[in-house]
Amino acid sequence: MYFNKLGALFKDVIALLSKFPGAVLSHVARAENLAAHGLAKHALRLDDELSWFEEVPAPVADVGVINS
Protein backbone atom coordinates (compact mmCIF):
# COMPACT_ATOMS: atom_id res chain seq x y z
CA MET A 1 0.00 0.00 0.00
CA TYR A 2 2.80 2.41 0.93
CA PHE A 3 4.56 2.05 -2.41
CA ASN A 4 1.32 2.61 -4.33
CA LYS A 5 0.81 5.93 -2.53
CA LEU A 6 4.44 6.89 -3.03
CA GLY A 7 4.23 6.01 -6.71
CA ALA A 8 1.12 8.18 -7.05
CA LEU A 9 2.93 11.04 -5.33
CA PHE A 10 5.89 10.75 -7.72
CA LYS A 11 3.52 10.70 -10.67
CA ASP A 12 1.85 13.90 -9.43
CA VAL A 13 5.20 15.59 -8.85
CA ILE A 14 6.40 14.68 -12.35
CA ALA A 15 3.15 15.99 -13.85
CA LEU A 16 3.45 19.27 -11.94
CA LEU A 17 7.13 19.68 -12.79
CA SER A 18 6.33 19.36 -16.48
CA LYS A 19 4.66 22.77 -16.16
CA PHE A 20 7.98 24.29 -15.02
CA PRO A 21 10.56 23.36 -17.67
CA GLY A 22 13.40 25.11 -15.82
CA ALA A 23 12.76 23.34 -12.51
CA VAL A 24 15.54 21.18 -11.10
CA LEU A 25 15.30 18.75 -8.17
CA SER A 26 18.28 17.60 -6.19
CA HIS A 27 18.85 15.62 -3.01
CA VAL A 28 20.39 17.33 0.01
CA ALA A 29 21.53 15.14 2.87
CA ARG A 30 19.79 15.79 6.20
CA ALA A 31 23.14 16.50 7.86
CA GLU A 32 23.73 19.33 5.41
CA ASN A 33 20.28 20.84 5.82
CA LEU A 34 19.66 20.66 9.56
CA ALA A 35 17.63 23.88 9.68
CA ALA A 36 15.03 22.59 7.21
CA HIS A 37 14.97 19.18 8.87
CA GLY A 38 14.43 20.71 12.33
CA LEU A 39 11.72 23.02 11.03
CA ALA A 40 9.91 20.15 9.29
CA LYS A 41 10.00 18.01 12.44
CA HIS A 42 8.70 20.96 14.46
CA ALA A 43 5.86 21.53 11.98
CA LEU A 44 4.67 17.94 12.36
CA ARG A 45 4.00 18.60 16.07
CA LEU A 46 1.91 21.74 15.48
CA ASP A 47 -1.86 21.73 15.74
CA ASP A 48 -2.32 25.28 14.47
CA GLU A 49 -0.80 27.45 11.77
CA LEU A 50 2.29 29.32 12.89
CA SER A 51 3.99 32.38 11.40
CA TRP A 52 7.02 34.32 12.51
CA PHE A 53 8.24 37.71 11.36
CA GLU A 54 11.20 38.87 13.39
CA GLU A 55 12.55 36.10 15.58
CA VAL A 56 14.07 32.98 14.11
CA PRO A 57 12.07 29.88 15.14
CA ALA A 58 13.81 27.69 17.71
CA PRO A 59 14.32 24.68 15.40
CA VAL A 60 16.32 26.91 13.05
CA ALA A 61 18.15 28.91 15.71
CA ASP A 62 19.14 25.67 17.49
CA VAL A 63 21.34 24.66 14.56
CA GLY A 64 22.88 28.12 14.35
CA VAL A 65 21.76 28.90 10.82
CA ILE A 66 20.97 32.58 10.68
CA ASN A 67 21.57 34.65 7.56
CA SER A 68 22.28 38.31 8.07
HTML snippet that shows the backbone in 3Dmol.js (N, CA, C, O; Angstrom):
<script src="https://3Dmol.org/build/3Dmol-min.js"></script>
<div id="view" style="width:600px;height:400px;position:relative"></div>
<script>
const pdb = `
ATOM      1  N   MET A   1       0.822  -1.196   0.000  1.00  0.00           N
ATOM      2  CA  MET A   1       0.000   0.000   0.000  1.00  0.00           C
ATOM      3  C   MET A   1       0.866   1.261   0.000  1.00  0.00           C
ATOM      4  O   MET A   1       0.584   2.221  -0.717  1.00  0.00           O
ATOM      5  N   TYR A   2       1.929   1.243   0.819  1.00  0.00           N
ATOM      6  CA  TYR A   2       2.805   2.409   0.932  1.00  0.00           C
ATOM      7  C   TYR A   2       3.403   2.785  -0.416  1.00  0.00           C
ATOM      8  O   TYR A   2       3.413   3.956  -0.797  1.00  0.00           O
ATOM      9  N   PHE A   3       3.907   1.768  -1.145  1.00  0.00           N
ATOM     10  CA  PHE A   3       4.558   2.053  -2.413  1.00  0.00           C
ATOM     11  C   PHE A   3       3.575   2.555  -3.460  1.00  0.00           C
ATOM     12  O   PHE A   3       3.949   3.347  -4.324  1.00  0.00           O
ATOM     13  N   ASN A   4       2.327   2.108  -3.397  1.00  0.00           N
ATOM     14  CA  ASN A   4       1.321   2.613  -4.327  1.00  0.00           C
ATOM     15  C   ASN A   4       1.090   4.098  -4.104  1.00  0.00           C
ATOM     16  O   ASN A   4       0.981   4.863  -5.063  1.00  0.00           O
ATOM     17  N   LYS A   5       1.014   4.512  -2.835  1.00  0.00           N
ATOM     18  CA  LYS A   5       0.815   5.930  -2.529  1.00  0.00           C
ATOM     19  C   LYS A   5       2.036   6.741  -2.921  1.00  0.00           C
ATOM     20  O   LYS A   5       1.909   7.848  -3.445  1.00  0.00           O
ATOM     21  N   LEU A   6       3.214   6.197  -2.671  1.00  0.00           N
ATOM     22  CA  LEU A   6       4.444   6.887  -3.025  1.00  0.00           C
ATOM     23  C   LEU A   6       4.564   7.021  -4.536  1.00  0.00           C
ATOM     24  O   LEU A   6       4.976   8.066  -5.040  1.00  0.00           O
ATOM     25  N   GLY A   7       4.209   5.974  -5.254  1.00  0.00           N
ATOM     26  CA  GLY A   7       4.228   6.015  -6.713  1.00  0.00           C
ATOM     27  C   GLY A   7       3.265   7.064  -7.254  1.00  0.00           C
ATOM     28  O   GLY A   7       3.582   7.767  -8.214  1.00  0.00           O
ATOM     29  N   ALA A   8       2.093   7.170  -6.638  1.00  0.00           N
ATOM     30  CA  ALA A   8       1.116   8.178  -7.050  1.00  0.00           C
ATOM     31  C   ALA A   8       1.654   9.581  -6.783  1.00  0.00           C
ATOM     32  O   ALA A   8       1.454  10.495  -7.582  1.00  0.00           O
ATOM     33  N   LEU A   9       2.337   9.742  -5.654  1.00  0.00           N
ATOM     34  CA  LEU A   9       2.933  11.042  -5.333  1.00  0.00           C
ATOM     35  C   LEU A   9       3.984  11.413  -6.369  1.00  0.00           C
ATOM     36  O   LEU A   9       3.995  12.542  -6.860  1.00  0.00           O
ATOM     37  N   PHE A  10       4.870  10.477  -6.709  1.00  0.00           N
ATOM     38  CA  PHE A  10       5.894  10.747  -7.723  1.00  0.00           C
ATOM     39  C   PHE A  10       5.265  11.109  -9.059  1.00  0.00           C
ATOM     40  O   PHE A  10       5.741  12.008  -9.753  1.00  0.00           O
ATOM     41  N   LYS A  11       4.205  10.416  -9.414  1.00  0.00           N
ATOM     42  CA  LYS A  11       3.516  10.698 -10.670  1.00  0.00           C
ATOM     43  C   LYS A  11       2.963  12.121 -10.669  1.00  0.00           C
ATOM     44  O   LYS A  11       3.068  12.832 -11.669  1.00  0.00           O
ATOM     45  N   ASP A  12       2.376  12.533  -9.551  1.00  0.00           N
ATOM     46  CA  ASP A  12       1.848  13.899  -9.434  1.00  0.00           C
ATOM     47  C   ASP A  12       2.968  14.936  -9.508  1.00  0.00           C
ATOM     48  O   ASP A  12       2.828  15.966 -10.167  1.00  0.00           O
ATOM     49  N   VAL A  13       4.070  14.656  -8.833  1.00  0.00           N
ATOM     50  CA  VAL A  13       5.200  15.588  -8.852  1.00  0.00           C
ATOM     51  C   VAL A  13       5.736  15.744 -10.269  1.00  0.00           C
ATOM     52  O   VAL A  13       5.998  16.860 -10.717  1.00  0.00           O
ATOM     53  N   ILE A  14       5.898  14.638 -10.969  1.00  0.00           N
ATOM     54  CA  ILE A  14       6.398  14.685 -12.348  1.00  0.00           C
ATOM     55  C   ILE A  14       5.441  15.473 -13.234  1.00  0.00           C
ATOM     56  O   ILE A  14       5.873  16.267 -14.069  1.00  0.00           O
ATOM     57  N   ALA A  15       4.139  15.253 -13.053  1.00  0.00           N
ATOM     58  CA  ALA A  15       3.153  15.989 -13.853  1.00  0.00           C
ATOM     59  C   ALA A  15       3.228  17.495 -13.563  1.00  0.00           C
ATOM     60  O   ALA A  15       3.163  18.312 -14.481  1.00  0.00           O
ATOM     61  N   LEU A  16       3.363  17.850 -12.291  1.00  0.00           N
ATOM     62  CA  LEU A  16       3.451  19.274 -11.940  1.00  0.00           C
ATOM     63  C   LEU A  16       4.758  19.892 -12.440  1.00  0.00           C
ATOM     64  O   LEU A  16       4.769  21.026 -12.918  1.00  0.00           O
ATOM     65  N   LEU A  17       5.844  19.153 -12.331  1.00  0.00           N
ATOM     66  CA  LEU A  17       7.133  19.677 -12.791  1.00  0.00           C
ATOM     67  C   LEU A  17       7.155  19.911 -14.294  1.00  0.00           C
ATOM     68  O   LEU A  17       7.894  20.769 -14.776  1.00  0.00           O
ATOM     69  N   SER A  18       6.364  19.168 -15.027  1.00  0.00           N
ATOM     70  CA  SER A  18       6.334  19.356 -16.480  1.00  0.00           C
ATOM     71  C   SER A  18       5.820  20.747 -16.845  1.00  0.00           C
ATOM     72  O   SER A  18       6.033  21.207 -17.967  1.00  0.00           O
ATOM     73  N   LYS A  19       5.152  21.413 -15.920  1.00  0.00           N
ATOM     74  CA  LYS A  19       4.656  22.768 -16.160  1.00  0.00           C
ATOM     75  C   LYS A  19       5.724  23.825 -15.889  1.00  0.00           C
ATOM     76  O   LYS A  19       5.524  25.006 -16.173  1.00  0.00           O
ATOM     77  N   PHE A  20       6.865  23.391 -15.336  1.00  0.00           N
ATOM     78  CA  PHE A  20       7.977  24.287 -15.023  1.00  0.00           C
ATOM     79  C   PHE A  20       9.251  23.727 -15.661  1.00  0.00           C
ATOM     80  O   PHE A  20      10.043  23.070 -14.986  1.00  0.00           O
ATOM     81  N   PRO A  21       9.451  23.982 -16.949  1.00  0.00           N
ATOM     82  CA  PRO A  21      10.564  23.359 -17.671  1.00  0.00           C
ATOM     83  C   PRO A  21      11.942  23.671 -17.077  1.00  0.00           C
ATOM     84  O   PRO A  21      12.869  22.881 -17.260  1.00  0.00           O
ATOM     85  N   GLY A  22      12.101  24.769 -16.388  1.00  0.00           N
ATOM     86  CA  GLY A  22      13.398  25.114 -15.820  1.00  0.00           C
ATOM     87  C   GLY A  22      13.631  24.559 -14.430  1.00  0.00           C
ATOM     88  O   GLY A  22      14.696  24.774 -13.851  1.00  0.00           O
ATOM     89  N   ALA A  23      12.650  23.845 -13.880  1.00  0.00           N
ATOM     90  CA  ALA A  23      12.759  23.339 -12.510  1.00  0.00           C
ATOM     91  C   ALA A  23      13.786  22.214 -12.432  1.00  0.00           C
ATOM     92  O   ALA A  23      13.899  21.383 -13.333  1.00  0.00           O
ATOM     93  N   VAL A  24      14.528  22.215 -11.333  1.00  0.00           N
ATOM     94  CA  VAL A  24      15.536  21.184 -11.099  1.00  0.00           C
ATOM     95  C   VAL A  24      15.363  20.667  -9.680  1.00  0.00           C
ATOM     96  O   VAL A  24      15.230  21.462  -8.750  1.00  0.00           O
ATOM     97  N   LEU A  25      15.361  19.361  -9.497  1.00  0.00           N
ATOM     98  CA  LEU A  25      15.301  18.750  -8.174  1.00  0.00           C
ATOM     99  C   LEU A  25      16.652  18.132  -7.859  1.00  0.00           C
ATOM    100  O   LEU A  25      17.313  17.562  -8.727  1.00  0.00           O
ATOM    101  N   SER A  26      17.046  18.257  -6.606  1.00  0.00           N
ATOM    102  CA  SER A  26      18.278  17.605  -6.189  1.00  0.00           C
ATOM    103  C   SER A  26      18.143  17.174  -4.733  1.00  0.00           C
ATOM    104  O   SER A  26      17.389  17.768  -3.963  1.00  0.00           O
ATOM    105  N   HIS A  27      18.876  16.144  -4.375  1.00  0.00           N
ATOM    106  CA  HIS A  27      18.853  15.624  -3.007  1.00  0.00           C
ATOM    107  C   HIS A  27      19.873  16.364  -2.163  1.00  0.00           C
ATOM    108  O   HIS A  27      21.000  16.599  -2.598  1.00  0.00           O
ATOM    109  N   VAL A  28      19.472  16.731  -0.955  1.00  0.00           N
ATOM    110  CA  VAL A  28      20.386  17.330   0.011  1.00  0.00           C
ATOM    111  C   VAL A  28      20.333  16.462   1.256  1.00  0.00           C
ATOM    112  O   VAL A  28      19.259  16.222   1.808  1.00  0.00           O
ATOM    113  N   ALA A  29      21.478  15.996   1.693  1.00  0.00           N
ATOM    114  CA  ALA A  29      21.529  15.140   2.874  1.00  0.00           C
ATOM    115  C   ALA A  29      21.032  15.891   4.100  1.00  0.00           C
ATOM    116  O   ALA A  29      21.274  17.090   4.239  1.00  0.00           O
ATOM    117  N   ARG A  30      20.342  15.193   4.984  1.00  0.00           N
ATOM    118  CA  ARG A  30      19.791  15.793   6.205  1.00  0.00           C
ATOM    119  C   ARG A  30      20.881  16.515   6.997  1.00  0.00           C
ATOM    120  O   ARG A  30      20.653  17.605   7.521  1.00  0.00           O
ATOM    121  N   ALA A  31      22.045  15.916   7.082  1.00  0.00           N
ATOM    122  CA  ALA A  31      23.140  16.501   7.856  1.00  0.00           C
ATOM    123  C   ALA A  31      23.586  17.848   7.290  1.00  0.00           C
ATOM    124  O   ALA A  31      24.157  18.668   8.009  1.00  0.00           O
ATOM    125  N   GLU A  32      23.330  18.071   6.027  1.00  0.00           N
ATOM    126  CA  GLU A  32      23.729  19.328   5.409  1.00  0.00           C
ATOM    127  C   GLU A  32      22.575  20.325   5.329  1.00  0.00           C
ATOM    128  O   GLU A  32      22.736  21.423   4.796  1.00  0.00           O
ATOM    129  N   ASN A  33      21.437  19.951   5.846  1.00  0.00           N
ATOM    130  CA  ASN A  33      20.285  20.844   5.816  1.00  0.00           C
ATOM    131  C   ASN A  33      19.522  20.728   7.134  1.00  0.00           C
ATOM    132  O   ASN A  33      18.308  20.524   7.143  1.00  0.00           O
ATOM    133  N   LEU A  34      20.242  20.859   8.240  1.00  0.00           N
ATOM    134  CA  LEU A  34      19.660  20.661   9.562  1.00  0.00           C
ATOM    135  C   LEU A  34      18.555  21.656   9.882  1.00  0.00           C
ATOM    136  O   LEU A  34      17.599  21.309  10.576  1.00  0.00           O
ATOM    137  N   ALA A  35      18.666  22.882   9.391  1.00  0.00           N
ATOM    138  CA  ALA A  35      17.633  23.879   9.679  1.00  0.00           C
ATOM    139  C   ALA A  35      16.290  23.453   9.095  1.00  0.00           C
ATOM    140  O   ALA A  35      15.271  23.512   9.783  1.00  0.00           O
ATOM    141  N   ALA A  36      16.278  23.030   7.846  1.00  0.00           N
ATOM    142  CA  ALA A  36      15.028  22.592   7.211  1.00  0.00           C
ATOM    143  C   ALA A  36      14.500  21.334   7.871  1.00  0.00           C
ATOM    144  O   ALA A  36      13.292  21.191   8.061  1.00  0.00           O
ATOM    145  N   HIS A  37      15.389  20.422   8.222  1.00  0.00           N
ATOM    146  CA  HIS A  37      14.967  19.180   8.873  1.00  0.00           C
ATOM    147  C   HIS A  37      14.325  19.483  10.231  1.00  0.00           C
ATOM    148  O   HIS A  37      13.266  18.946  10.557  1.00  0.00           O
ATOM    149  N   GLY A  38      14.973  20.344  11.015  1.00  0.00           N
ATOM    150  CA  GLY A  38      14.430  20.707  12.327  1.00  0.00           C
ATOM    151  C   GLY A  38      13.092  21.413  12.210  1.00  0.00           C
ATOM    152  O   GLY A  38      12.179  21.162  12.996  1.00  0.00           O
ATOM    153  N   LEU A  39      12.976  22.296  11.229  1.00  0.00           N
ATOM    154  CA  LEU A  39      11.721  23.022  11.029  1.00  0.00           C
ATOM    155  C   LEU A  39      10.604  22.079  10.593  1.00  0.00           C
ATOM    156  O   LEU A  39       9.465  22.228  11.035  1.00  0.00           O
ATOM    157  N   ALA A  40      10.916  21.114   9.733  1.00  0.00           N
ATOM    158  CA  ALA A  40       9.906  20.148   9.286  1.00  0.00           C
ATOM    159  C   ALA A  40       9.441  19.278  10.448  1.00  0.00           C
ATOM    160  O   ALA A  40       8.244  19.032  10.596  1.00  0.00           O
ATOM    161  N   LYS A  41      10.378  18.809  11.275  1.00  0.00           N
ATOM    162  CA  LYS A  41      10.000  18.009  12.441  1.00  0.00           C
ATOM    163  C   LYS A  41       9.138  18.819  13.399  1.00  0.00           C
ATOM    164  O   LYS A  41       8.175  18.299  13.962  1.00  0.00           O
ATOM    165  N   HIS A  42       9.478  20.083  13.584  1.00  0.00           N
ATOM    166  CA  HIS A  42       8.699  20.963  14.462  1.00  0.00           C
ATOM    167  C   HIS A  42       7.281  21.134  13.906  1.00  0.00           C
ATOM    168  O   HIS A  42       6.309  21.099  14.661  1.00  0.00           O
ATOM    169  N   ALA A  43       7.165  21.316  12.609  1.00  0.00           N
ATOM    170  CA  ALA A  43       5.855  21.534  11.980  1.00  0.00           C
ATOM    171  C   ALA A  43       4.934  20.335  12.161  1.00  0.00           C
ATOM    172  O   ALA A  43       3.719  20.499  12.276  1.00  0.00           O
ATOM    173  N   LEU A  44       5.494  19.146  12.187  1.00  0.00           N
ATOM    174  CA  LEU A  44       4.674  17.945  12.364  1.00  0.00           C
ATOM    175  C   LEU A  44       3.999  17.898  13.730  1.00  0.00           C
ATOM    176  O   LEU A  44       2.979  17.230  13.895  1.00  0.00           O
ATOM    177  N   ARG A  45       4.563  18.607  14.716  1.00  0.00           N
ATOM    178  CA  ARG A  45       4.000  18.600  16.069  1.00  0.00           C
ATOM    179  C   ARG A  45       2.988  19.720  16.290  1.00  0.00           C
ATOM    180  O   ARG A  45       2.359  19.779  17.346  1.00  0.00           O
ATOM    181  N   LEU A  46       2.821  20.603  15.319  1.00  0.00           N
ATOM    182  CA  LEU A  46       1.913  21.742  15.482  1.00  0.00           C
ATOM    183  C   LEU A  46       0.469  21.345  15.201  1.00  0.00           C
ATOM    184  O   LEU A  46       0.186  20.549  14.306  1.00  0.00           O
ATOM    185  N   ASP A  47      -0.433  21.918  15.987  1.00  0.00           N
ATOM    186  CA  ASP A  47      -1.859  21.730  15.741  1.00  0.00           C
ATOM    187  C   ASP A  47      -2.450  22.909  14.978  1.00  0.00           C
ATOM    188  O   ASP A  47      -3.456  22.767  14.283  1.00  0.00           O
ATOM    189  N   ASP A  48      -1.823  24.065  15.110  1.00  0.00           N
ATOM    190  CA  ASP A  48      -2.320  25.284  14.475  1.00  0.00           C
ATOM    191  C   ASP A  48      -1.268  25.861  13.542  1.00  0.00           C
ATOM    192  O   ASP A  48      -0.091  25.509  13.614  1.00  0.00           O
ATOM    193  N   GLU A  49      -1.714  26.753  12.666  1.00  0.00           N
ATOM    194  CA  GLU A  49      -0.800  27.450  11.770  1.00  0.00           C
ATOM    195  C   GLU A  49       0.101  28.365  12.589  1.00  0.00           C
ATOM    196  O   GLU A  49      -0.329  28.940  13.589  1.00  0.00           O
ATOM    197  N   LEU A  50       1.324  28.494  12.170  1.00  0.00           N
ATOM    198  CA  LEU A  50       2.288  29.315  12.887  1.00  0.00           C
ATOM    199  C   LEU A  50       3.058  30.180  11.902  1.00  0.00           C
ATOM    200  O   LEU A  50       3.512  29.698  10.864  1.00  0.00           O
ATOM    201  N   SER A  51       3.202  31.453  12.228  1.00  0.00           N
ATOM    202  CA  SER A  51       3.986  32.376  11.400  1.00  0.00           C
ATOM    203  C   SER A  51       4.958  33.108  12.299  1.00  0.00           C
ATOM    204  O   SER A  51       4.680  33.325  13.478  1.00  0.00           O
ATOM    205  N   TRP A  52       6.092  33.487  11.749  1.00  0.00           N
ATOM    206  CA  TRP A  52       7.017  34.323  12.507  1.00  0.00           C
ATOM    207  C   TRP A  52       7.513  35.410  11.575  1.00  0.00           C
ATOM    208  O   TRP A  52       7.593  35.225  10.361  1.00  0.00           O
ATOM    209  N   PHE A  53       7.848  36.561  12.173  1.00  0.00           N
ATOM    210  CA  PHE A  53       8.240  37.709  11.357  1.00  0.00           C
ATOM    211  C   PHE A  53       9.590  38.288  11.738  1.00  0.00           C
ATOM    212  O   PHE A  53      10.305  38.784  10.867  1.00  0.00           O
ATOM    213  N   GLU A  54       9.956  38.243  12.990  1.00  0.00           N
ATOM    214  CA  GLU A  54      11.202  38.874  13.393  1.00  0.00           C
ATOM    215  C   GLU A  54      12.172  37.889  14.045  1.00  0.00           C
ATOM    216  O   GLU A  54      13.368  37.914  13.753  1.00  0.00           O
ATOM    217  N   GLU A  55      11.675  37.042  14.906  1.00  0.00           N
ATOM    218  CA  GLU A  55      12.551  36.100  15.585  1.00  0.00           C
ATOM    219  C   GLU A  55      12.667  34.813  14.776  1.00  0.00           C
ATOM    220  O   GLU A  55      11.705  34.362  14.154  1.00  0.00           O
ATOM    221  N   VAL A  56      13.834  34.248  14.798  1.00  0.00           N
ATOM    222  CA  VAL A  56      14.068  32.977  14.113  1.00  0.00           C
ATOM    223  C   VAL A  56      13.452  31.870  14.963  1.00  0.00           C
ATOM    224  O   VAL A  56      13.681  31.835  16.173  1.00  0.00           O
ATOM    225  N   PRO A  57      12.672  30.958  14.360  1.00  0.00           N
ATOM    226  CA  PRO A  57      12.068  29.878  15.144  1.00  0.00           C
ATOM    227  C   PRO A  57      13.146  28.994  15.775  1.00  0.00           C
ATOM    228  O   PRO A  57      14.217  28.794  15.202  1.00  0.00           O
ATOM    229  N   ALA A  58      12.849  28.477  16.946  1.00  0.00           N
ATOM    230  CA  ALA A  58      13.813  27.687  17.710  1.00  0.00           C
ATOM    231  C   ALA A  58      14.444  26.541  16.915  1.00  0.00           C
ATOM    232  O   ALA A  58      15.655  26.346  17.019  1.00  0.00           O
ATOM    233  N   PRO A  59      13.681  25.771  16.121  1.00  0.00           N
ATOM    234  CA  PRO A  59      14.325  24.676  15.398  1.00  0.00           C
ATOM    235  C   PRO A  59      15.416  25.149  14.433  1.00  0.00           C
ATOM    236  O   PRO A  59      16.348  24.399  14.141  1.00  0.00           O
ATOM    237  N   VAL A  60      15.309  26.369  13.944  1.00  0.00           N
ATOM    238  CA  VAL A  60      16.321  26.913  13.047  1.00  0.00           C
ATOM    239  C   VAL A  60      17.468  27.519  13.852  1.00  0.00           C
ATOM    240  O   VAL A  60      18.638  27.302  13.538  1.00  0.00           O
ATOM    241  N   ALA A  61      17.128  28.274  14.883  1.00  0.00           N
ATOM    242  CA  ALA A  61      18.148  28.907  15.713  1.00  0.00           C
ATOM    243  C   ALA A  61      19.000  27.861  16.426  1.00  0.00           C
ATOM    244  O   ALA A  61      20.188  28.087  16.658  1.00  0.00           O
ATOM    245  N   ASP A  62      18.409  26.718  16.776  1.00  0.00           N
ATOM    246  CA  ASP A  62      19.140  25.671  17.490  1.00  0.00           C
ATOM    247  C   ASP A  62      20.308  25.120  16.694  1.00  0.00           C
ATOM    248  O   ASP A  62      21.285  24.653  17.278  1.00  0.00           O
ATOM    249  N   VAL A  63      20.225  25.166  15.376  1.00  0.00           N
ATOM    250  CA  VAL A  63      21.342  24.662  14.556  1.00  0.00           C
ATOM    251  C   VAL A  63      22.283  25.783  14.151  1.00  0.00           C
ATOM    252  O   VAL A  63      23.270  25.550  13.453  1.00  0.00           O
ATOM    253  N   GLY A  64      21.980  27.003  14.590  1.00  0.00           N
ATOM    254  CA  GLY A  64      22.878  28.124  14.346  1.00  0.00           C
ATOM    255  C   GLY A  64      22.901  28.611  12.923  1.00  0.00           C
ATOM    256  O   GLY A  64      23.917  29.141  12.472  1.00  0.00           O
ATOM    257  N   VAL A  65      21.819  28.450  12.208  1.00  0.00           N
ATOM    258  CA  VAL A  65      21.758  28.898  10.819  1.00  0.00           C
ATOM    259  C   VAL A  65      20.931  30.177  10.774  1.00  0.00           C
ATOM    260  O   VAL A  65      19.701  30.147  10.755  1.00  0.00           O
ATOM    261  N   ILE A  66      21.635  31.289  10.757  1.00  0.00           N
ATOM    262  CA  ILE A  66      20.974  32.583  10.684  1.00  0.00           C
ATOM    263  C   ILE A  66      21.696  33.417   9.648  1.00  0.00           C
ATOM    264  O   ILE A  66      22.882  33.715   9.793  1.00  0.00           O
ATOM    265  N   ASN A  67      20.980  33.793   8.603  1.00  0.00           N
ATOM    266  CA  ASN A  67      21.570  34.646   7.562  1.00  0.00           C
ATOM    267  C   ASN A  67      21.392  36.097   7.937  1.00  0.00           C
ATOM    268  O   ASN A  67      20.318  36.499   8.387  1.00  0.00           O
ATOM    269  N   SER A  68      22.417  36.874   7.760  1.00  0.00           N
ATOM    270  CA  SER A  68      22.283  38.309   8.068  1.00  0.00           C
ATOM    271  C   SER A  68      22.197  39.140   6.823  1.00  0.00           C
ATOM    272  O   SER A  68      22.081  40.363   6.904  1.00  0.00           O
TER     273      SER A  68
END
`;
const viewer = $3Dmol.createViewer("view");
viewer.addModel(pdb, "pdb");
viewer.setStyle({}, {cartoon: {color: "spectrum"}});
viewer.zoomTo();
viewer.render();
</script>
